[in-house]
């Protein structure tokens, strides 16, 4: 059985005190969520250490939003996988569309980031997805396949077991356009098939693939009912504990 996962990506939001209160609210409400649903919160780097204490002993796992592509050294402003491990992180998000778009992250760098994260015991949430221009040009399958092959194909089946894939329809985020549940299922199934081509059907069937496009309590149930959608990477709705937990209760 694949893991059902609901991960909240806070992005660059909340102060540390606000983040602590939000994390406490998520932990307190987590008992409402089915026991087979994995809850993850990904916070800014500044929040990780105090929030690790908040979630300790609970069912809520802690994730970073990114990590460096170097082990250590003179890389001012970067945060390494070893540092994340040392504060109690269990996951890190890598390759988010905003990192690719605004900070020029390449698949080549993501290979190194993933390798270092896995080496330090972190599970990885690897993001893939196409933008509006690519979707309208009918290139969405090609783009997702290329991103999967350029990163995931560098790893073994054993390492794949510690990687979650998150599909982001970048074209449907903040554009007024909406990805239907059927469109989401179609691309999720394609991603799973692309994984199977390298790792085999069994490994692909065990890989969790999350939907990362404006998932809310109002549409989560329809999305999560799709065969190949195993949960969500949640943005704005993760900043309200009630909404985040409501999404997690939609399975």
ABEGO torsion letter per residue (X at the ends): XBBBBBBBBAEBBEBAAAAAAAAAAAAAAAAABBAABBBBBBBBAAAAAAAAAAABGBABBBBBABBBABABEBBBGBBBAAAAAAAGBABBBBGBAAAAAAAGBBAAAAAAAAAAAAAAGBBBBBBBEBBAAAAAAGAAAAAAAAAAAAAAAABBAAAAAABBBBBBBAAABGAGBBBBAAAAAAAAAAAAAAAAAAAEAAAAAABBBBBABGBBAAAAAAAAABAABAEBBBBAAAABAAAAAAAAAAX
